[in-house]
Amino acid sequence: MKATAFAPASVGNVAVGFDVLGHALEGPGDRATVTLNQTGAVRIRSIRGVVDGLPLEPERNTAGRALIAMLAHVPKGLGFDLELEKGLALGSGMGGSAASAVAALVAANAALRKPLPPDVIYHLAMDGESASAGSRHGDNVGPMLLGGLVICPTEGGPVKVPVPEWLHLGLVHPHFVLETKVARAALGGPWALSEFVHQSEGLALVLAGCFQGDASLLRRGLKDVLVEPRRASLIPGFAAVKQAALDAGALGASISGAGPSVFGWFESKAAAEAATLEMAKAFAAVGLGSERLVSRVDAPGARVEACVV
């Protein structure tokens, strides 16, 4: 009993929804193959791909920890052997740790005779994500599971938000690593109540803009006044890259997840493609090479690619 699944990259936070809002990306992702065993344990057999040196000890690995949490929900004595193929770099701001957990869980679930419901898989994926991020949050795993733009609560299941077909993302990933734990450490200290009010207003406008397909509402709302100011200095050239996106017509631009990738939302694929060229030039100006990615915001989520039961 064996299955292989793919989980896509994602944009966490989406500027206005720290730890509770995210959307999937077309293109890169992680792939996991899970084979059921009768040891009652999780064993990581191999890890290959774009990342070296990831721990093979299951409790220290996001995919391994997610599968360990899954053991409590499957018949006693059942275990999992995992082979992981990393397509996403860690510390990229595109959900590299979360994708491993989601791919492993989706593969394992497909191999079970009685698959677990989606809401359970969502919470198990957050358990796995905590191995890397140091906390449970669903803004990456939710959109990876459902696809598109997703509200990711701490209790209950994720909620998909409809988005207009024309809405595209342009993202530039610099050749620079920013560890999630470092980025989260920058968020200590007090905030003013007025900042929370402003951020809440932005989140409400973005959600309303998505439901109504109204670009003007998205432009008014897509501004991070809480997190971005505290993390901007961790990303070389961030201010210039963000301004390049805005100058090229972005509805809004900010840090993708914990960074260092920078994204913008655009009214067309062509606009996103043109903007990423300018954003990449801004990173080059501070000596950083980069990779460009353009995707629908309503991108597909995880998928089972093969299953032998």
N, C-alpha and C positions, 0 to 999 in steps of 0.2 A: 504494500500500500504506500504509494509515493505520489507526490505532486510538486509541480514547479509553479511559482507565481512571481509576478513583476509588480513593483510598487513605484510610482512616479516621484519625481521631485516635487517640491511645493514651496510656496511663499507663506511663511508664518507671519502673524501680526497684521499684515496688510496695512501698515501705518497706524490705523486707528483702533485696532482690536488686539492689543497685547495679550498673548496667550489664549485668546478666545476666537480669533478669526484667521482663516487661511484659505488658500486655493491651490489646486493642483496645477502642474505644468506638463505640457507635452514634451517628449524627448527623453532626457536621461532618467535613470532610476536604478534601483537595486533589484536583483533577482535571487530568489531562494528556492532550493530544492529540499523538501523534507520527506524523510522516510520513517514510517512508524517502526518502533522496536518494542521489545517486551522487557526492557530493563527498568521501566518506571523512571527513567532519567533522561536528561537532555545531553546530547553529545554533539559538539561542533567538529565536524570532520575536516572541513577546509574553508578557507577564506581566500578569495583571489579577486583581482580587479585593480582599481585605481588607488587602493589604500593598502599600505603595508603595516605590519605590526599590530593589527587588532588582536585583542585577547581571545584565545580559544576557550578560556574558562567561561562557561555559560553565564554565571552570575555577574560577570564583569562586561558582558557583551549585550548590547540592546536587544538583538534578536534572541540570544540565549535566555536573557532574563524574561522576555515576553513568553517564550515557550515554557519556561519554568512556571510562570504564573498560570499558564494554560493547563498544566498537569492537574490542578485542583478541580478542573471541570471535565476531565475525561476519565474513562474507566481505570480503576486502580491497576497498576502494573504496566500501563501503556506509556511509552516514551517516544522521543523524537531524535533522529539523526539529521543534522543540518549541514548543508553545503551552501555557502553564501558567495555570490558574485557581486562585488561592489562596482556600481557605475557612477556613484556620487561620492565626491570627496567630502571628508569630514571638515567642519569648520568653514563651510562654503556659504552658509545661509540659505541652503536649498533643502534642508531636511535630511541630510545624509545619514544621521543616526536613526531617525524615525523610519526611514524607508526600509532599513534592514528589519526592524521589528514588524512592520506591516507586511512585508513580503513573506517573512517566515510564518506569521500567523495565518495569512490567507492560504498559503500552501498547506500548512498543517491542517487547517479546517477543511480544506477540500479532500484531504486523505481520510478524514474521520467518517465512520459509518453514520454518525448522527452529528452533523455540523452544528456549531454553536451559533446563536443569533448575532446579528451585526453589532448590537449595542455592547454585548459582552466582548467581542473582538476589539472594539474601540477602547474599552477600559483596560484590556490586557495590553494593548499597544502602548497606552500611556505608562503602564508599569514598566515596559521595556525601555521606553524613551528616558525614563528616570535614571537609567544606568549611565547615560552620557550627560544629560542636561542637569542632573542633580535635583530635579523636581518633576512632578506629574503635570503635564499640560498637553492639550490635544490639538493645538493649532496647526501642527504638521500632520499628525496621524489621521485626523478627521477628514481633511480633503483628500489625503492619499487613499482612504477607504471609499469615500463616496464620489470623488471627482468634483470639479467645479469649486465654487465658493461655499464655505461651510462655517457655521457657528459651532464652536466646540466647547460645550459646557463641562464643568468638573463633575456634574451628576447628570444621569440620564444620557440619552444618545445624541449624536451630532445632528445638526439641522442644516439641510442644504438650502442655499439662497439662490433664487433664479437670477441670472445675469443676461444682459442683452447680447445677441449673437455677435455684434460688431466689436465688443470689448476685448482688447488684446493687451498682453503684457510684453514689455521689452525689458530684458534683464541682462546685466553685465556682471560676470563673475571674475574679479581680478585674481591674479596668481599670488594670493596672499591668504594666510590662514588666520582666522580669528576664532578661537575656541569659545564654544557656547558659555562655558562657566566663567570665562573672563568677561564676556559681554554682559552676562547677568550680574556680575560683581559690580559693574559700573552703575547699577541702578539703585544702590543703597542711598539712604538719606531721605529727608522729607520732601513732599510736593505741596504746592499751594492748592487749596480747594478750587480756586478759579481755573487751574490747569486741568483738573478732572472734569470740570463743567465743559470746558472747551473741547476736550477729547471726546466726551460723551456726545456732544453736539456733532462732532465730525463723524463718529460712528453712525449716529442716527441718519445723517445726511447721506452717507455712503450706502447704507442699507436701503433707504428710500429711493436713491438714485438707481440702484440695481433693480428693485421691484418695478419702478416706473420706466426704466430705460432712459433716464434723463441725465445726459452728460453734464449739464450745468450743476446739478446737485452733487455729482461725483467730484467735480472740480472744486466746489465749495467745501466739501467734507474731507477730502483725502490729504490731511495734514496731521503729522504726528508732533504734538507739543509736549508729550510726556517722555517718551523713550529716546527718540532720535537725538534730541539735544545732548543727552548724556553719553551716547555711543558714537556720535559723529567723529570725535577726535581719535577713535580707535581705528578708523578706516582712512588711510592716506588718500588725499584728494577728494574726499567725499563731497564737500560743498560744491566743487567744480563739476563733478559728475552729476549730482542732482540738478544743478542749474542747467547743464547741457540737456538733460531730459525735459525740463520745463520749457527751455527755449525752443525745443523741437516739438512742442505741442502737447506734452504730457498733461493729463488731467490731474495728476499728482505724482510725486516720486518720493521714495524713502528707502530705508534699509530693508532688505529681504531677510526675514527672521532675525537672527542675532548678527547677521553680516558675515563677511564683508560685501556680499553681492548687493547691488543697488538695482531697484526696479522702478518702472513707471507704468501707469495705465494709459492706454491710448484708444482713440476712436476708430482705428483701423489697423490692419496688419502692416500696411505700407508705412504708416506713420511710426509704428513701433520699430520696424526694421531700420528706417532712416535715423531714428533717435539713438538706437544702440551704437551706431557708427560714431556718433558724436560723443556718446558716453565713454566708449572705449578710448577715444582720443584723449579725453580728460584723464583717464587712468594712465595712459601712456605718458602724459605730461609729467607725472610724478614717478615715472620709471617702472610702472606695473603693466605687464602684459595682461590680457584678459580674454575671456570667451563670451560670445554674445548668444542670447537665446530669445526667440520670439515665440509666443504661444497664445492660444485662446485662453481667456480666464476660465471659461467653461470646459476645461480639459478633462479627459477621462481619468478615473481612479484606478485602483489596483485591479489586476486581472489574473485568472488562472490560465497558465499557458499549456500545461500538460497534467494529466492525472491518470494513474493506473491504480485501480482499487480492486 
